[in-house]
Every structure is written in structure tokens, then in C-alpha cells.
Amino acid sequence: MAISCTICSKPDSQLCGKCRSAAYCSVECQQTDWPTHKLLCSQFSVLSDRPGPSFKRAILFPEEGPNPVVFWVEFRNYGYGEIPQLKGVMGDETLARVYSGRNKLRDLDLKGNLPFYHYDCYADAGAMVNKSILLVTKGKAPHCWRGSVVVLKEKANMIFHEDVTMADFRTIMDHLLTFGLPLLAELIPTCPLKFKAKGVKVNCSGDINRFNKKYVAVDVPKDHPVFLAESSPISTLVGMSVKAHQYPFDKIWKNMTHSGLLPWSNRTAAFLHMEADPKNAGTWGSAPNHWQNNNGNMLVVGEDKGDISPADVEKLCDFCQYKMRPLFEESSLAAGYVRSKQEVMAHLTPAGFRKYIDEEHKSDAIQQLRKEEAARCGYNMLPLQET
């Protein structure tokens, strides 16, 4: 049976190597789910053996927090369906159920239901706000959940139950972020997380050699952590605001033979993040430390979550490296301030960027610089991306 991606439902996805309970079609989808997935991945992988055939795996959000917990729940069949035995977890309070049978944010239908067992509203007055849900949603849950909350998984017939999975946990978290919103259908009529944005992976030296490509088009979920990053300073000034995120380090780079820079070097990432605010004299023309060393591959997306192409990103990155970097250097103490910061800033405009694209991007001078950069980094010079 084909395994579907936890984020986008694309078939033929790969299971998480640790918990084996969630699957992803791409690194981008895996990175999107990681802030949620990491909360329970280890617990799933070390959960004790099933105590007996009447037990099913469930997730508890403890009232006192801090994190959700994976545990076994016993079910008893009284002739009209399976009843969970939750007294040891929830006490004697009257319980109510909220059902999640569909992930509205991602427009995904479930093959069953995820009932949320919580204290009935009449008991809310004596229950504390659920700190676990408050923490994992970073305070963004619209509904004020009180007391402990247990989430089970019902089969489609709503009579019998099965184990909750890590893929279900993604839906559970999405439900916590939407349950209680007024007029939900009107607020998210097009399921904003159903469709992905077109982004670009900028390969490091090692992967350029492996795949003979530097700029690669990728599909990026619109709740990927990259969209929380700060925008590249230069990109904002020239009217093409982009955000970037580092990919996981690939162990294969350590065993690669190479010439020039290390296989995981990505000078393009550093140049894209050069400081362009004249008021920041100490960092003017330089990138933050985490973008200067051991970058590996870089994911680039449009700040507005619109689509961008490899050709777009190549033009922007070349502008940063081959046009702006020399100007920054000329305005530095080491160069004797041969150029003022005001002169440099005159190029950091939408008009300046367009002029570079129209007059310089394909010039012999820039192509020579690209050739020298390829030699420095140890890969063959690649042709320009087609628009």
C-alpha cells in the first residue's frame, strides 16, 4: 500500500527513520512538520509494548504540561461499541468529545475520526487552562482548553478504535490551531495550506558537483519554517523580498573528494544575507555568522509566499555577489573608503536591480567572475538559468 505524505498526502513517501509513524515526500515537507513531529517522535520510538489486545495508542495533553504524552488506553466493549477507560487519566469529571474527521487547513479527509476527550463545559470552572496545549501551539489555539485532553482514533464505523499515529498528530495540532475560530469556512475558504509555493534550493559546492545543478526548483509547504525567517536585506531593498532556510547537513559530503572549498560551502548563501543598512557600521557588507560557515544547501522562497523560479533567484544571488559585494568592499576601511555608502545604496533599489539584469547579468565581465567562482569552489561553470 502506498504511503502518503503527512503534510501533503503525496503517495510513495518515505517513513521517518526513527518513529516509522509519519512519512514525507520531500525534505521540505519533513522540515515543515519537524517543529511538531519532534515533540513526540522519540516517545513513539520507545513506547512500551502493547499491554494487551484491548489497548490502543493515544495522546494525552496534560493539564500541567509541558509536553504531550504517548500512552496506552484500555477499551472495553459493552455490546454497543468500544468505550475508553479514561478515569485514571481524566478523573471522575463528566467528559465531552470534539471530533476531527477532516484537516481543514490542508484539505485532507481522514480515514476515521480523532475524538478529543475533554472536561465538559460545566466542569470548566474548576479546571485550569491546559498548559500543554498552550505551549505546543505557542498560545495560538483559539479555544481555551481546560483540564487534561486525551485524543483517540476511531475507525470509520465510529464503533471500534485503532492506534493514533504521528501522521494523526499533525492533524491534531492543526485542529488545535483552528477549533474555535468563528466562521471558519469564511476565514479559510481555499484551505491555505493545501497548495505549496514554488521555491528554489541553492546547492552547496558538493551537491553542485553531484547533480551538476546549482539552482533547483522545489515545492514548499506554506507553513514551512522558512517563512518565519527574516528577509534578505538586499532582496528587500531591490523589491524582491526573499527568505532563506538551511537544509539538513548531508553526511555524504564528509566522504567526498574535492578541490577548492569544502563540499558543504555555500558562498552564495552568505552574499544573499549581507547587511545593507548603512547605520550598522560594524556589520555593513557582511553576513550573520550562521550564514558564513558550513551552510550546506539553502532554501529560498518569496516573502509573500508567491512562486519564484531558479532564474529569479540566480539573478538576485549574482547581483548580491558580483555587483554589490565589490561595492561593499570599496566602501570599507580596508579599501580606504574609495566609495561612500551613499554611492553603494544608490544601486540598492528596484531600478538598480533591473539595470543590472538588463545590462550586466549576461555580460562577459560577469561571466568571467562566475567562471572564477566555479574554479574557487571546485565545480564546473554552469550555464545561466533560462527564464
C-alpha positions, -999 to 999 in steps of 0.1 A, spaced: 0 0 0 13 34 -10 24 56 20 11 92 18 30 123 29 19 136 63 19 172 51 5 170 15 -7 134 10 15 128 -19 19 90 -24 52 70 -24 66 89 6 94 78 30 87 69 66 105 87 94 136 66 102 131 69 139 94 66 148 83 49 115 48 65 120 49 96 97 60 99 61 73 126 39 76 131 1 104 157 4 129 173 27 107 204 25 77 186 39 97 169 66 112 203 77 76 217 78 64 190 102 96 189 123 86 215 149 55 194 157 70 160 149 99 164 173 76 167 203 66 130 201 89 112 177 112 98 204 83 88 226 67 68 197 100 50 191 105 39 227 68 33 238 65 1 258 49 -29 241 11 -31 239 -2 -43 274 -29 -64 257 -52 -66 227 -78 -43 242 -53 -14 244 -48 13 218 -22 41 215 -34 76 224 -21 111 230 -25 130 263 -21 167 267 -16 170 305 -33 199 322 0 209 339 21 204 307 46 208 295 45 184 266 20 159 252 25 122 261 20 90 242 4 62 263 -18 31 261 -56 33 267 -77 3 275 -110 -2 258 -140 -23 269 -168 -34 247 -202 -33 263 -221 -45 232 -226 -12 216 -191 -2 209 -157 3 225 -156 26 255 -122 41 265 -113 37 302 -100 72 310 -108 75 347 -72 71 357 -62 99 334 -92 123 335 -107 115 369 -144 113 376 -154 145 357 -180 145 330 -163 143 297 -173 158 263 -160 149 229 -150 171 200 -145 153 167 -119 160 140 -127 140 108 -110 163 84 -79 185 83 -94 218 72 -61 236 69 -47 211 44 -80 199 28 -73 163 38 -101 138 47 -92 113 74 -100 76 72 -117 78 106 -122 103 134 -100 118 161 -122 124 191 -108 149 217 -119 139 252 -120 169 275 -138 182 305 -175 191 299 -181 228 298 -200 227 331 -168 215 348 -146 241 331 -149 265 361 -129 241 383 -102 232 357 -70 250 349 -61 261 314 -42 233 297 -6 243 298 5 216 274 -18 229 246 -8 264 254 29 256 250 28 234 219 6 259 200 26 289 213 -6 304 226 -23 304 192 -51 279 200 -84 299 195 -102 277 220 -94 278 257 -89 241 265 -92 234 302 -80 203 322 -63 174 306 -72 164 270 -69 129 255 -71 122 217 -80 88 205 -86 74 170 -119 59 158 -122 38 128 -146 49 101 -175 30 116 -171 50 148 -175 18 169 -140 5 171 -107 22 176 -71 19 164 -37 34 173 -31 71 169 -1 77 146 24 105 142 6 114 110 -25 119 131 -6 141 155 -1 165 126 -39 167 121 -44 170 159 -21 200 160 -38 216 130 -72 211 147 -60 228 179 -50 258 157 -84 261 141 -110 248 165 -130 277 179 -124 301 151 -155 320 142 -169 314 107 -141 291 99 -154 284 64 -152 321 55 -118 326 71 -101 298 52 -122 292 21 -94 279 0 -76 258 26 -44 279 27 -20 250 34 -34 228 6 -12 243 -21 25 247 -20 47 276 -30 74 273 -57 108 279 -41 144 273 -50 171 251 -35 206 267 -39 231 238 -38 264 239 -20 296 231 -38 294 193 -31 259 190 -44 267 211 -75 293 185 -83 269 156 -76 240 169 -96 255 194 -119 229 220 -108 231 250 -85 196 263 -86 168 237 -83 130 243 -83 112 228 -52 77 228 -38 75 243 -3 45 239 21 33 274 31 38 267 68 74 257 63 97 274 90 114 293 62 85 317 61 93 327 97 128 338 88 140 374 84 141 386 48 174 390 30 183 427 34 194 433 -2 164 415 -16 140 437 3 157 469 -9 156 459 -45 119 449 -44 123 411 -45 120 401 -8 130 366 -1 136 344 29 160 316 34 165 284 55 193 259 57 188 223 47 200 194 70 237 186 67 242 157 44 267 131 58 278 122 23 297 155 20 322 143 46 333 115 23 336 135 -9 369 142 -26 370 178 -36 392 207 -48 387 242 -37 364 249 -8 347 223 14 318 204 -2 293 220 22 305 255 15 278 278 0 292 313 -5 261 323 -23 241 320 9 265 344 27 263 370 -1 225 369 -2 225 378 35 249 407 35 239 436 58 228 466 37 218 491 64 244 520 65 236 526 102 250 492 111 286 501 105 300 471 123 282 445 101 279 466 69 285 443 39 289 411 59 265 382 66 255 369 101 278 342 114 253 314 108 253 322 71 290 325 67 303 290 76 292 254 68 260 265 51 252 234 31 222 238 8 199 268 11 161 270 6 149 303 -8 112 314 -10 93 346 -18 84 366 13 48 368 0 46 330 -4 43 335 -41 62 315 -67 98 322 -76 119 305 -102 156 293 -103 162 321 -128 148 347 -105 170 335 -76 201 332 -97 197 369 -109 193 380 -73 222 360 -59 245 370 -88 235 407 -81 245 403 -45 278 386 -52 291 401 -84 276 436 -82 271 445 -46 299 427 -29 327 446 -47 309 479 -39 306 470 -2 344 462 -2 352 496 -18 332 513 9 352 496 37 382 507 58 404 481 42 399 497 8 404 532 21 367 542 17 371 547 -21 334 547 -24 308 562 0 279 542 15 256 566 -2 270 556 -36 266 520 -27 230 525 -16 222 541 -49 225 507 -65 202 490 -39 169 500 -55 145 482 -78 157 503 -106 193 495 -98 185 458 -98 166 460 -131 196 478 -147 219 451 -135 196 424 -151 193 443 -184 229 455 -188 252 433 -167 239 399 -158 248 383 -191 279 405 -198 314 390 -204 327 406 -172 301 389 -150 305 356 -168 343 357 -161 335 363 -124 312 333 -124 339 312 -140 364 322 -114 339 314 -86 333 279 -100 370 273 -100 374 286 -65 346 263 -52 357 233 -72 329 227 -97 324 233 -134 308 265 -145 272 261 -152 251 279 -179 227 306 -168 192 296 -158 166 301 -185 138 325 -177 
